[in-house]
Amino acid sequence: MSGKTEGVKILVKEILRTLPQPYDQDVILNVCLAIEIHPNWRKRYNGLGQELTDWVVNNWIGKYVKDLTGLNSGKQVSVEKNKGHIITSYTQLCQ
């Protein structure tokens, strides 16, 4: 599947370059929030979702953020109501 998700990886890499480092534990959420507020990234996300399904895209966003940052999985948390719309939960990442 990773060949089919190359577009997700490219999108995540682009967004990570814009986020301040060191990345905090909510970096997956921050990537998703960036997608929501930047029209070009949202358009690309929507296109990937049509091709792969939103569920697949969201899961691969999490995987690629973890892999590209070199962080480790922490606890699973829910997104606060009205905080984000493309995900409802995510894994916090840690050193």
N, C-alpha and C positions, 0 to 999 in steps of 0.2 A: 504493500500500500504506500510505502514511503515515496516511491516514484510519482504516484498520483498526487501526493501531498506536497510536492516541491513548491507549489505556489504559496502554500501556507507558510512554509519555512522562509521563503523570500520575504513575505509580508512581515513575519515576526522579526527577522533580522533587521529590516528597515525600521521598524518601530523601536526595537531595543536600542538602536543607535541614537535615538532622540531622548531616551530616558536617562535621568541622572544616575551616576554610579557612585558608590556601590549600590546595587539593586537591593530594594527592601524585600521583606517577606511577601509582600502583596504584588510582586512584579507581574504575575499572570493577570491579576485584576487590572493593573495599570495598563498592560498591553490591550486588554479588551476595552477599557474605557477610552484609550486613544483611538481605537477603531471606531467607537461610537461617535466621537466628536470631530474626526477628520473625514470629510466627505469622500475623498479619494480612497482612503483605506476602507471605509464602509462599503463603497462600491465594489472594491476588490473582494472583500469579505463576502458580500452578498453573492457575487459571481461564483466564488469557491463553494458557497453553501448550496447553490443551485446544482453545481457539478457533483459535489461529494455528500451533501446534506450538512446542515448546521451542526448537528451532533458530532459528526466526524471532524469538521473543521475545528470546533471548540476543543475536542480532545487532543487534536494534533497541535493546536496552539499551546496547550499546557505542556505537551511533550517537548516541543521545540524550544519553548522558553526555558524549561528545565535543562535541556541538553546544551543550549547555546550559552546559558549563564554559568553552567557548571555547579549550580546549586543543588541541594538535596531536598527531597520531599519532606514536608512537615505535615501539619494537620489539615484536614479538609474543613473548609469553612463555608458558610452561606454568605451570599452577597446581601448586604443590607437593602431593604426595600427602597426603591427609587435611587439606588446608587448606580446600578448598571442594568442593562437590558438584554445583552446577548448571552450572558451566563447567569446561572442562579447559584452556583457554588464553584469553588476552585481549591486547589491545594496551595497552601502557603509554602514558600521555599526558604531554606536556611542553609547556612554554611556547612 
